[in-house]
Each structure stands twice: as C-alpha cells, then as structure tokens.
Amino acid sequence: MDMYLLKFPYRKILLPMAKKLKFIDPDIISYLATFAAFITMFCYLFADKNPVFLIWSIGLTFLRMTLNTIDGVIAIERGNLRLKGEIVNALPDRYSDIFIMTGIALSPFCSPVWGVIGFGSMFLVSYTGMLGKALGVEWQHHGPLGKVERLIMIMIFALLQYLNINNIIPSLNIYGFAPTYFEACMIIFLVLGQITVFNRLNGQLRQIKVLEWEKYRDLNKKTVVIYDSLTGNTKKVAEKIADALSTSCITPKEAINLNLGLFDLVVFATPNLGKKRTTPAMQELLENNLNIKNYALAITSGVPIYRLISGTKCIKYFADKLNKKPVSTTNIRGYHSIAKTYANRPNENDLLDSYLFGIDLGKTYLKTEI
C-alpha cells in the first residue's frame, strides 16, 4: 500500500481538532508547515554541535506532516476547496522540501555530492507528480518515494544518525564504502526516486490514453459486452469495458435471444469459478452461440497464484466451446468472498485496467485509429 493513502485515516484522527480550528485560514496552516521545515533546516546544520537537534528535527518533520494534513481537513470543513488552495498547498511544500534537503546536504553528516543527488531525485519525483495535473490528468502519487515515504525515511535516518553520533549503533561500512546514515538516505532516494518517476510517468500515460480515446474514438462496428457476476466484481469490470467501447453491457439472460454471430466482437466477462470455469448461465449462452465471429474474454479471479493457472484453463474452456481462441484476454483481481483475498478489489486501478483493455480492443480489432 502506498503510504500516501495513510493520510486518509490520519485525517479522521485530526478531524475533531480541525473542527475546532476551522476559523483559521487553511493557507496559514500551509505557511506554518513551511516555517517548521525552515527551522528543521537549522537543526540539521547545527546538529554536530548538539546532536539533540536531530531529535528536534524528527519532531518538526512530524509537525510539518501533521500541518500539511490538517490544512486539507480544515479546507474541507470550511467548504473552500479552490484552485488558489491547490497552489498554496503545492508551492510552499516545494519550499519546505528545499529547506529540508538543503539542511541535510550542507550538514556535517552528508557530502554535498550525495546531497545534490538526493535533492535532484526528490525534485524529479515532485515534478513528475505535478506534470500529470499540467497535462490534464490526475496529480500522480504512484511510487515508493512519495512525500510521506520520503519524510518518514528522513525521520528514520535522522534517528539513526543521532544514535550513531552517540555511539549507540555502529557506522556503516559496506565493503569499504562507509557512507553516513544521511548519505545512505540520499542513495536510497536516488534508487527509489527513479522507480517513482517511472511509475508516475506510466500512470500519466495510462490516463492520457483514456483522454485521447474519449476524444477521438469513432466506433462503427457492432459490439456487445456480456457478463455474469456473482458478487458484483465482474459487473464493474464489464461496465468499464463497455464504457470504453461505447456499447451495451448485458447479462446472459438478456442476451439469450440475440444472434451473437451478427456481432463483429463479443466481449465475455466472467468470474473464474475454478473447475466450473464459468457460470451455468454463461455456459448455456456459449452452447447456443457457436457461430461467434470474434470474442474477447475478461476474467475476474480472487485467489493469488492459483488465479493464473485456473485463468489459463478458463480461457481454454471458452476456446474449446467456441472452437476458436479469444482475440484478447485480461485477468482482473477481485475480492474472493470465501478465501478473503484481494480485499477491496477491483480497485480504481483495476477498473482503469479494464477500461484500457476495452480501448485496446477498440483500436486493434474494431479498426479505430487515433
């Protein structure tokens, strides 16, 4: 789970306080968070003279995180979510990052070279996150080096550096390479930062693909999505595929009188039922429609690892019944009510995968060009 998501339960904890403080402009709270980061910078710079400043830096960083969370809660309570608030929420945060990273880079516990590398990695992460907003998609929070993750890492390594200064834990030494704990933190920033940049760019490209499709799609082929759902998971997936293809989404019962051989593409969406492969209603529909031209298959399954094996067998079942392979398949995770696996799935990302599956079908098999 992305640590970014932790802010939502934390908001619930802070809600009573926010209700008492909602007379305060949330922008002021944002500026206070930046001021806390400014003071934190000096804690790093002078920690060699008094190591307890590192402990103070941990407290101030946590205070910044709390203030950054509570300003959003107050804005929601006041009902004044607005574009100016987004700017005030983002820009002071970047200044806060500058203060903290400058303090670490110029501290006696970090080489300026590693400080600059960590600095650059952090800003690449922030830039790619905001880039999505500039391109008309969502602000990107994907990846292992989001704001919450990096602040927690900084607090952890500040504590480790404090313990090392006081000879409670040994210095690092990896085959002769002996970075300080803060330098090790910057190295981790470098690695996780590049992964995060890639994840965020990938998230943007997925959402841009949706925007372009919705703007330029021109479908003139006859398609239908047929689903059977036991818990509602498959229905959600099928509806997303149908939405992408601008077509109807119906059950086997509703499709029983249709001649599916007249359709250019039929998309079946079914839960993976293990040895049964699919539902009885879907089995009956297949028996009565052996003249299908082309079909695609979307499977929902909820048992880790086994879902891949049984999913392959489910695909083979459809291929044997219809005497042809599907033109494309997808296997979407869904909550398994018996095994209790994949809770809250399909989630937003799974449903986006379903929509993108529909887009790929439209572009590849319905000869729609963008």
Summary of the structure (lengths in Angstrom):
residues: 370
radius of gyration: 26.4
end to end distance: 34.7
largest distance: 83.0
contacts: 1216
relative contact order: 0.09
helix: 63%
strand: 8%
